[in-house]
Structure formats: C-alpha cells, structure tokens
Amino acid sequence: MPGRGRAEWGWRLWIGSTALAATGALGWQMPDPETRPWAVGFLVFLVVFFGAFLNLDSWVDTRRGRLLHRRAHLVRWQVVWAETTVLRFRSNHQGMIWLQARSRGRRRSIHVPIVADDERGPRSQPVAVLRLLADEIRRWTPPDHHAVAAELDAQADHLEAGGRIEESPLLTHTGFRVRL
C-alpha cells in the first residue's frame, strides 16, 4: 500500500536527521589525512545501516503457505499460515489498519498495511491483494482465524462496489476509526 503512517516516518525522520548531522561532521573531518580513512569507513557504514531501515518488502508465498518479510534484502523472516497463533487487525492509532500475523514459537510479527485514512489521504490495498490474503488465510489457517478473512472480503467487496475508503468496513466496524 502506498504511503506509511506518521509514527513510522517520525522515527525515520529522526534517524535521517542524525545521519545527516553525522555526515556533516564526517565531511568536516575529510580534509585531515589522518582521519580520512575512518571518516570514509563510517560514511559507508551509515549508508549500509540506514539503507536497511528504508527498504522493506512483504509478500505471500502461495505454494508453501507463508507470509514473508524482508528488510534491505538481508534480514528475512516469515509467518507460516498453518502455524499462526496471532492473526488480527491492529491500528497505529493514527488512521492506519495493519494485519498482524505471528507463527507459533516466534516473537516477531509481520505487519501488513491494509487500509488507511490519515494525513496522507485515504488509501487501501488493491482488491486483488485483499482477496489473495483472504483466500490464503482460509486455505492455510485454523477456522478460528477465518473471521479475519471475512473482514478482508468485506473490504474488497466495499471497494469493488465503488465505496469510499473513508467509509471502509475495516475502519468503521473494527472500532479503529481515527480522524485527524
């Protein structure tokens, strides 16, 4: 889904500002031949480290029944649908609804943005993505998680019927309605 919540951009802005200040300090140290190798090495470290926070991917593996998440093409984690213990909608309390999924024995969850109505405007995952997630949940997860699939289908039906995102079933019926 295009766009991110304000909270997510807040910490990224802080990290980016810190990186910019550190780069300025490094630039000041560059003319000194004694500190130049350290400054260049630290600059390379900053580019690699902060690049990891800015590149996030999530996708669905329909053959193996998994939801995968990758950061900067390096760190990868997964949720196996059949082993899902947590599957619910979460709010960032700023107008965005996420699908949270966690497998048994894992501490880390994957959060997939579903729908938002915040300062960046109303937006939602496309109908095809909503249907895919709902179908995979019904196919692989235990029946107690199928209510989540029904909510995703309701969102897709609403969008297919030409409904406005601001009146989305997920935003209004889940109790996560937040107006800024």
C-alpha positions as CSV (number, residue, x, y, z in Angstrom):
1,M,0.0,0.0,0.0
2,P,1.5,3.3,-0.9
3,G,2.3,5.6,2.0
4,R,3.2,5.0,5.6
5,G,1.8,6.1,8.9
6,R,3.1,9.3,10.7
7,A,4.6,7.3,13.6
8,E,6.8,5.2,11.2
9,W,8.0,8.3,9.4
10,G,8.7,10.1,12.7
11,W,11.5,7.8,13.8
12,R,12.8,7.6,10.2
13,L,13.0,11.4,10.1
14,W,14.9,11.3,13.4
15,I,17.3,8.7,12.1
16,G,17.7,10.6,8.8
17,S,18.5,13.8,10.7
18,T,21.0,12.1,12.8
19,A,22.7,10.5,9.7
20,L,22.7,13.9,8.0
21,A,24.4,15.5,11.1
22,A,26.9,12.7,11.3
23,T,27.7,13.1,7.6
24,G,28.3,16.8,8.1
25,A,30.7,16.0,10.9
26,L,32.4,13.5,8.7
27,G,32.7,16.0,5.9
28,W,34.4,18.3,8.3
29,Q,37.0,15.6,9.1
30,M,37.6,14.6,5.5
31,P,40.4,17.2,4.8
32,D,42.5,15.7,7.6
33,P,44.6,12.9,6.1
34,E,44.9,11.1,9.5
35,T,41.1,10.8,10.0
36,R,40.0,10.4,6.3
37,P,40.1,6.6,6.3
38,W,37.9,6.5,9.5
39,A,35.5,9.1,8.1
40,V,35.1,7.2,4.8
41,G,34.6,3.9,6.6
42,F,32.0,5.4,8.9
43,L,30.2,7.0,5.9
44,V,30.0,3.6,4.2
45,F,28.7,2.1,7.4
46,L,25.9,4.8,7.6
47,V,24.8,4.2,4.0
48,V,24.5,0.4,4.6
49,F,23.0,0.7,8.0
50,F,20.3,3.3,7.2
51,G,19.6,1.6,3.8
52,A,18.4,-1.4,5.8
53,F,15.7,0.7,7.5
54,L,14.4,2.2,4.3
55,N,13.9,-0.9,2.2
56,L,11.1,-3.2,3.4
57,D,9.3,-5.9,1.3
58,S,6.4,-8.2,2.2
59,W,5.0,-10.9,0.0
60,V,2.8,-14.0,0.1
61,D,4.2,-17.4,-0.9
62,T,1.0,-19.2,-2.1
63,R,2.8,-22.6,-2.8
64,R,4.1,-23.0,0.7
65,G,1.5,-21.1,2.7
66,R,3.8,-18.4,4.1
67,L,3.8,-14.6,4.6
68,L,7.4,-13.3,4.2
69,H,9.0,-10.0,5.1
70,R,12.4,-8.8,4.1
71,R,14.5,-5.8,5.2
72,A,17.1,-4.4,2.8
73,H,17.4,-7.8,1.0
74,L,19.4,-9.1,4.0
75,V,17.2,-9.9,7.0
76,R,14.2,-12.1,6.3
77,W,11.5,-13.6,8.5
78,Q,8.3,-15.5,7.8
79,V,5.0,-16.4,9.2
80,V,3.7,-19.9,8.3
81,W,-0.1,-19.6,7.9
82,A,-0.8,-23.1,9.3
83,E,1.2,-22.3,12.5
84,T,-0.3,-18.9,13.0
85,T,-1.1,-18.1,16.7
86,V,-1.8,-14.4,16.2
87,L,-3.8,-13.1,13.3
88,R,-5.7,-9.9,13.8
89,F,-6.1,-6.3,12.8
90,R,-4.1,-3.6,14.6
91,S,-4.3,0.1,14.5
92,N,-1.4,2.5,14.6
93,H,-3.8,4.9,16.3
94,Q,-3.2,7.4,13.6
95,G,-5.6,6.2,10.9
96,M,-3.9,3.0,9.6
97,I,-5.1,-0.6,10.0
98,W,-2.5,-3.3,9.8
99,L,-2.9,-7.1,9.5
100,Q,-0.7,-8.6,12.3
101,A,0.5,-12.2,11.8
102,R,2.7,-14.3,14.1
103,S,3.7,-18.0,14.0
104,R,3.8,-20.3,17.0
105,G,7.1,-20.0,18.8
106,R,8.0,-16.7,17.2
107,R,8.4,-13.4,19.0
108,R,8.4,-11.3,15.8
109,S,5.2,-10.4,13.9
110,I,4.7,-9.3,10.4
111,H,2.5,-6.3,9.9
112,V,0.9,-5.7,6.5
113,P,-0.8,-2.3,5.9
114,I,-4.4,-2.9,4.8
115,V,-6.2,0.4,4.8
116,A,-5.5,4.0,6.0
117,D,-7.2,7.3,6.3
118,D,-4.6,9.7,7.7
119,E,-2.8,12.9,6.9
120,R,-1.5,11.4,3.6
121,G,-5.1,10.7,2.5
122,P,-7.3,7.7,2.2
123,R,-5.7,4.6,0.6
124,S,-6.1,0.8,0.6
125,Q,-4.5,-2.3,-0.7
126,P,-6.0,-3.2,-4.1
127,V,-8.9,-5.6,-4.3
128,A,-6.7,-8.4,-5.7
129,V,-4.3,-8.2,-2.8
130,L,-7.2,-8.2,-0.2
131,R,-8.8,-11.3,-2.0
132,L,-5.4,-13.1,-2.1
133,L,-4.8,-12.6,1.6
134,A,-8.4,-13.7,2.5
135,D,-8.0,-16.8,0.3
136,E,-4.7,-17.7,1.8
137,I,-6.0,-17.3,5.3
138,R,-9.0,-19.6,4.6
139,R,-6.8,-22.1,2.9
140,W,-4.0,-22.4,5.4
141,T,-5.1,-21.2,8.9
142,P,-7.3,-22.9,11.5
143,P,-11.0,-22.0,11.4
144,D,-10.8,-19.6,14.3
145,H,-8.9,-17.1,12.1
146,H,-11.4,-17.2,9.2
147,A,-13.2,-14.1,10.7
148,V,-10.1,-12.1,9.6
149,A,-10.6,-13.4,6.0
150,A,-14.3,-12.4,6.1
151,E,-13.2,-8.8,7.1
152,L,-10.8,-8.7,4.2
153,D,-13.5,-9.9,1.9
154,A,-15.9,-7.2,3.2
155,Q,-13.2,-4.6,2.5
156,A,-12.7,-5.9,-1.1
157,D,-16.5,-6.0,-1.7
158,H,-16.8,-2.4,-0.5
159,L,-14.0,-1.3,-2.8
160,E,-15.4,-3.2,-5.8
161,A,-18.8,-1.6,-5.2
162,G,-17.2,1.8,-5.5
163,G,-17.3,2.5,-1.8
164,R,-15.2,5.3,-0.4
165,I,-12.1,4.3,1.6
166,E,-13.2,6.7,4.4
167,E,-16.3,4.5,4.9
168,S,-14.4,1.3,4.8
169,P,-15.7,-1.6,6.8
170,L,-12.4,-2.1,8.4
171,L,-12.1,1.5,9.5
172,T,-15.7,1.7,10.8
173,H,-16.6,-1.8,12.1
174,T,-13.4,-2.8,13.8
175,G,-13.5,0.2,16.2
176,F,-10.2,1.6,14.8
177,R,-11.8,4.7,13.4
178,V,-9.4,7.6,13.9
179,R,-9.9,11.0,12.5
180,L,-7.1,13.5,12.4
